């Protein structure tokens, strides 16, 4: 039997898919049981809602308050690029490491580093993907990306044809935020 509707003097029950109208005095025990369950469920729902609200709240620092930034410009000379190959002497890419003591454990764990390559006095966010074609009709893509560790940044240049073609001088801008 399920409690469906409460009216001041009568209760409506569903019993074996038939609606049965009962008076309160005949079903005093059923009414009490359903009424107590109804109140209990309301209180349980309220308690669950309050608990969810309390758990989901976090103390956050307002945007801009306490945020530090530092911009570092870097230049990689042609001689700074190191050629890298895998164990099978395949998958050629070039890398350049920059020592950056500004990337400390606070920046690494609680902040971020955003990298840009400077192309024609414009900032291109890293990773940068450019497509090229030479006069002989050869096509390739050059991808420039980076990663950072505590104390340094590594910049990578990969050509899609894996040709022996060391990068030239490149200028980068690293933005540290913490």
Legacy VTK file of the C-alpha trace (Angstrom):
# vtk DataFile Version 3.0
C-alpha trace
ASCII
DATASET POLYDATA
POINTS 178 float
0.000 0.000 0.000
1.361 3.455 -0.896
0.281 6.787 0.514
-0.771 9.079 -2.313
-2.841 11.954 -1.004
-3.677 13.272 2.452
-6.926 15.143 3.056
-8.094 16.307 6.484
-10.412 13.346 7.090
-9.565 10.761 4.468
-6.535 9.023 2.957
-6.274 7.695 -0.572
-4.386 4.404 -0.883
-3.510 2.252 -3.858
-4.025 -1.417 -3.130
-3.531 -4.026 -5.898
-3.890 -1.292 -8.540
-7.329 -0.274 -7.148
-7.990 3.065 -5.531
-9.374 2.556 -2.055
-10.766 5.413 -0.041
-10.376 4.859 3.698
-11.311 6.912 6.666
-8.664 8.048 9.036
-10.135 6.240 12.012
-10.097 2.822 10.280
-6.506 3.120 9.169
-4.982 4.997 12.060
-1.907 2.794 12.152
-1.324 3.101 8.366
-1.745 6.841 8.483
0.720 7.203 11.339
3.268 5.023 9.555
2.952 6.898 6.264
2.903 10.295 7.927
6.065 9.508 9.935
7.789 8.208 6.785
6.691 11.332 4.914
8.142 13.630 7.593
11.301 11.552 7.830
11.845 11.751 4.046
11.319 15.518 4.039
13.891 15.927 6.804
16.275 13.563 5.057
15.929 15.513 1.808
16.551 18.780 3.638
19.594 17.340 5.410
20.988 15.982 2.141
20.457 19.350 0.394
22.216 21.267 3.167
25.105 18.767 3.210
25.494 19.032 -0.565
25.517 22.822 -0.354
28.151 22.856 2.405
30.399 20.331 0.669
30.230 22.058 -2.701
31.289 25.445 -1.357
34.976 26.314 -1.581
36.898 29.318 -0.532
38.410 30.841 -3.638
40.700 33.776 -4.139
38.995 36.462 -6.238
40.373 36.775 -9.767
43.227 39.216 -9.878
43.753 39.279 -6.131
47.026 37.619 -5.243
47.860 36.683 -8.853
51.468 37.206 -9.828
52.816 37.264 -13.371
56.280 37.389 -14.837
57.118 37.638 -18.541
60.451 36.268 -19.729
61.746 36.711 -23.287
64.042 33.972 -24.584
66.163 33.630 -27.740
67.381 30.352 -29.202
70.373 30.722 -31.503
70.859 28.209 -34.342
73.681 26.571 -32.368
71.390 26.048 -29.306
69.220 23.415 -31.014
70.020 19.774 -30.219
69.045 17.014 -32.662
67.138 14.103 -31.044
66.340 10.639 -32.475
64.598 7.642 -30.949
66.332 4.261 -30.323
65.789 3.231 -33.973
67.379 6.459 -35.233
63.957 7.674 -36.400
61.478 10.428 -35.485
63.892 13.345 -35.590
63.100 16.484 -33.645
65.099 19.373 -32.245
65.090 20.692 -28.694
66.459 23.650 -26.817
66.624 23.891 -23.032
66.385 27.227 -21.222
67.339 27.475 -17.569
64.606 29.388 -15.750
65.011 29.564 -11.976
61.793 31.632 -11.937
59.860 28.374 -12.397
59.971 27.247 -8.792
57.823 24.650 -7.039
55.080 27.252 -6.398
54.771 28.115 -10.099
55.018 24.438 -11.079
52.466 23.125 -8.566
50.054 26.045 -8.165
50.544 28.166 -11.272
51.025 27.851 -14.985
53.427 28.746 -17.774
52.134 29.872 -21.142
54.510 29.958 -24.090
54.531 32.016 -27.276
56.779 32.183 -30.315
57.444 35.625 -31.718
56.846 35.680 -35.497
57.048 39.023 -37.323
56.465 41.005 -34.091
53.347 38.953 -33.300
52.867 36.395 -30.554
51.756 32.917 -31.658
50.649 30.677 -28.747
52.456 27.373 -28.402
51.985 24.813 -29.734
52.392 26.449 -33.103
51.645 24.438 -36.227
52.702 25.868 -39.607
52.438 24.307 -43.048
55.142 24.880 -45.669
55.857 24.199 -49.343
59.156 24.762 -51.105
59.741 25.637 -54.784
60.207 21.946 -55.628
56.650 21.268 -54.384
57.626 19.424 -51.204
55.097 19.840 -48.400
55.710 19.604 -44.662
54.407 20.825 -41.345
56.504 22.308 -38.564
55.258 21.954 -34.995
56.771 23.984 -32.167
55.775 23.088 -28.620
57.224 23.211 -25.119
57.149 21.706 -21.662
58.418 22.998 -18.359
59.920 21.606 -15.204
61.045 23.222 -11.980
63.984 25.383 -13.071
63.613 25.214 -16.835
61.744 25.137 -20.130
62.280 22.810 -23.085
61.191 23.936 -26.542
60.748 21.365 -29.314
60.651 21.740 -33.104
59.405 18.792 -35.183
59.124 18.700 -38.968
56.518 16.301 -40.344
58.966 14.900 -42.923
61.649 14.388 -40.206
64.234 15.923 -42.545
67.626 17.044 -41.278
66.756 20.722 -41.060
67.912 22.380 -37.822
65.854 25.403 -36.813
67.320 28.861 -37.079
67.170 31.606 -34.471
63.799 31.830 -32.705
62.392 34.196 -30.116
60.016 33.023 -27.411
58.014 34.646 -24.664
57.132 32.704 -21.523
54.419 34.026 -19.200
54.498 32.680 -15.656
51.380 33.010 -13.511
50.963 31.932 -9.898
LINES 1 179
178 0 1 2 3 4 5 6 7 8 9 10 11 12 13 14 15 16 17 18 19 20 21 22 23 24 25 26 27 28 29 30 31 32 33 34 35 36 37 38 39 40 41 42 43 44 45 46 47 48 49 50 51 52 53 54 55 56 57 58 59 60 61 62 63 64 65 66 67 68 69 70 71 72 73 74 75 76 77 78 79 80 81 82 83 84 85 86 87 88 89 90 91 92 93 94 95 96 97 98 99 100 101 102 103 104 105 106 107 108 109 110 111 112 113 114 115 116 117 118 119 120 121 122 123 124 125 126 127 128 129 130 131 132 133 134 135 136 137 138 139 140 141 142 143 144 145 146 147 148 149 150 151 152 153 154 155 156 157 158 159 160 161 162 163 164 165 166 167 168 169 170 171 172 173 174 175 176 177
